[in-house]
Amino acid sequence: MEYPKPLEDLIVQFMNYPGVGRKTAERYAMHTLSKISDENLNEFASILANIKSRIFRCSICGHLTDVDPCHICSDHHRDSAVIMVVESSKDVFSFERSKTYKGKYHVLHGALSPINGVGPEELNLESLWTRLHDDTVKEIILATSSTQEGEATAMYIQRVLRNMDVVVSRIGYGVPVGANLEYADELTLAKAVENRKSY
Amino acid sequence: MEYPKPLEDLIVQFMNYPGVGRKTAERYAMHTLSKISDENLNEFASILANIKSRIFRCSICGHLTDVDPCHICSDHHRDSAVIMVVESSKDVFSFERSKTYKGKYHVLHGALSPINGVGPEELNLESLWTRLHDDTVKEIILATSSTQEGEATAMYIQRVLRNMDVVVSRIGYGVPVGANLEYADELTLAKAVENRKSY
């Protein structure tokens, strides 16, 4: 016997999430029906329906935010001379939790991956070049992942900036090779910033 | 730094689900923002908002359904002489997947648990007694979990039915002791039905 259609539809929706297989999706769907109050369910539905209009990319750095420019870009206590380039907003949240970095960020929303058709035009790079037009920026820290795509992206940016009057560095020791930044602990992330090396 | 409020709200909603901690909820929230299309997201939100009005309890057996009576209760090819009593609709779906049971069901939506304030009145039992008023039902198979609550529930029902002209049996060998029915494989469930024993 199959699940009633509305229940099956809900299961399929949950299966869109990373690491959620059929069994887990079924649990989530049954939990939705039997354990979540009507009020809570309506709230969840409304948050989902509105999340993309309430959270958008900062026009300066590309970080996900509910105000434009984002809290980091508009914070005058932070050092505007340093920009850390990361692949995703998740990485910004991770670095912020480590509480050691006081510069600004730039979020690429991806990494170069010719196989998957991701070239420089697909990344949030134009706005990075724009930020370098005035002379405030003295250093760019490349904090893309230590995966093949992340390394290729760092290499690409470093080449573009080669002849510009800006120090380009790559985060260093600390972040485990082949790992995703998302899973790095605060200490590792702090160490990685501290031990960054210039190209 | 904290997450922007709408994003934090979404994370909190995902944390309502079983086995979902803060880290997983953050992944789901970020995935919602960056990987799920607007169209898909609106569909998900609408399914969530409407699921409880589209899926309800069958007025005969209590099983979750989108038609009343449910497909199982209205299926005349199934044996109306046997009713299998289970704790939740999940268990019905599990037994149906094992494709060996051809009787009807009765879903209690819980198990007796005095500590948690769950007495017989909190369970879907009144409608079970009602179903026994006519003489079609010859056997009741108690398929509650082999947990303390499940055993207490089976014992309670067996006592109530003691003086009635109906065979009461408990599913037998096959279901691992202390385990939740939900995780039992098809073969184990089939075996459990086959080896049921009479009280």
Boltz contact constraints between the chains, C-beta under 6 A:
constraints:
  - contact:
      token1: [A, 1]
      token2: [B, 96]
      max_distance: 6.0
  - contact:
      token1: [A, 4]
      token2: [B, 55]
      max_distance: 6.0
  - contact:
      token1: [A, 4]
      token2: [B, 65]
      max_distance: 6.0
  - contact:
      token1: [A, 4]
      token2: [B, 66]
      max_distance: 6.0
  - contact:
      token1: [A, 6]
      token2: [B, 51]
      max_distance: 6.0
  - contact:
      token1: [A, 6]
      token2: [B, 54]
      max_distance: 6.0
  - contact:
      token1: [A, 6]
      token2: [B, 55]
      max_distance: 6.0
  - contact:
      token1: [A, 6]
      token2: [B, 66]
      max_distance: 6.0
  - contact:
      token1: [A, 7]
      token2: [B, 55]
      max_distance: 6.0
  - contact:
      token1: [A, 9]
      token2: [B, 47]
      max_distance: 6.0
  - contact:
      token1: [A, 10]
      token2: [B, 47]
      max_distance: 6.0
  - contact:
      token1: [A, 10]
      token2: [B, 51]
      max_distance: 6.0
  - contact:
      token1: [A, 13]
      token2: [B, 44]
      max_distance: 6.0
  - contact:
      token1: [A, 13]
      token2: [B, 47]
      max_distance: 6.0
  - contact:
      token1: [A, 17]
      token2: [B, 28]
      max_distance: 6.0
  - contact:
      token1: [A, 17]
      token2: [B, 31]
      max_distance: 6.0
  - contact:
      token1: [A, 18]
      token2: [B, 31]
      max_distance: 6.0
  - contact:
      token1: [A, 28]
      token2: [B, 17]
      max_distance: 6.0
  - contact:
      token1: [A, 30]
      token2: [B, 90]
      max_distance: 6.0
  - contact:
      token1: [A, 31]
      token2: [B, 17]
      max_distance: 6.0
  - contact:
      token1: [A, 31]
      token2: [B, 18]
      max_distance: 6.0
  - contact:
      token1: [A, 33]
      token2: [B, 55]
      max_distance: 6.0
  - contact:
      token1: [A, 44]
      token2: [B, 13]
      max_distance: 6.0
  - contact:
      token1: [A, 44]
      token2: [B, 48]
      max_distance: 6.0
  - contact:
      token1: [A, 45]
      token2: [B, 45]
      max_distance: 6.0
  - contact:
      token1: [A, 45]
      token2: [B, 48]
      max_distance: 6.0
  - contact:
      token1: [A, 45]
      token2: [B, 49]
      max_distance: 6.0
  - contact:
      token1: [A, 47]
      token2: [B, 9]
      max_distance: 6.0
  - contact:
      token1: [A, 47]
      token2: [B, 10]
      max_distance: 6.0
  - contact:
      token1: [A, 47]
      token2: [B, 13]
      max_distance: 6.0
  - contact:
      token1: [A, 48]
      token2: [B, 44]
      max_distance: 6.0
  - contact:
      token1: [A, 48]
      token2: [B, 45]
      max_distance: 6.0
  - contact:
      token1: [A, 49]
      token2: [B, 45]
      max_distance: 6.0
  - contact:
      token1: [A, 51]
      token2: [B, 6]
      max_distance: 6.0
  - contact:
      token1: [A, 51]
      token2: [B, 10]
      max_distance: 6.0
  - contact:
      token1: [A, 54]
      token2: [B, 6]
      max_distance: 6.0
  - contact:
      token1: [A, 55]
      token2: [B, 4]
      max_distance: 6.0
  - contact:
      token1: [A, 55]
      token2: [B, 6]
      max_distance: 6.0
  - contact:
      token1: [A, 55]
      token2: [B, 7]
      max_distance: 6.0
  - contact:
      token1: [A, 55]
      token2: [B, 33]
      max_distance: 6.0
  - contact:
      token1: [A, 65]
      token2: [B, 4]
      max_distance: 6.0
  - contact:
      token1: [A, 66]
      token2: [B, 4]
      max_distance: 6.0
  - contact:
      token1: [A, 66]
      token2: [B, 6]
      max_distance: 6.0
  - contact:
      token1: [A, 90]
      token2: [B, 30]
      max_distance: 6.0
  - contact:
      token1: [A, 96]
      token2: [B, 1]
      max_distance: 6.0
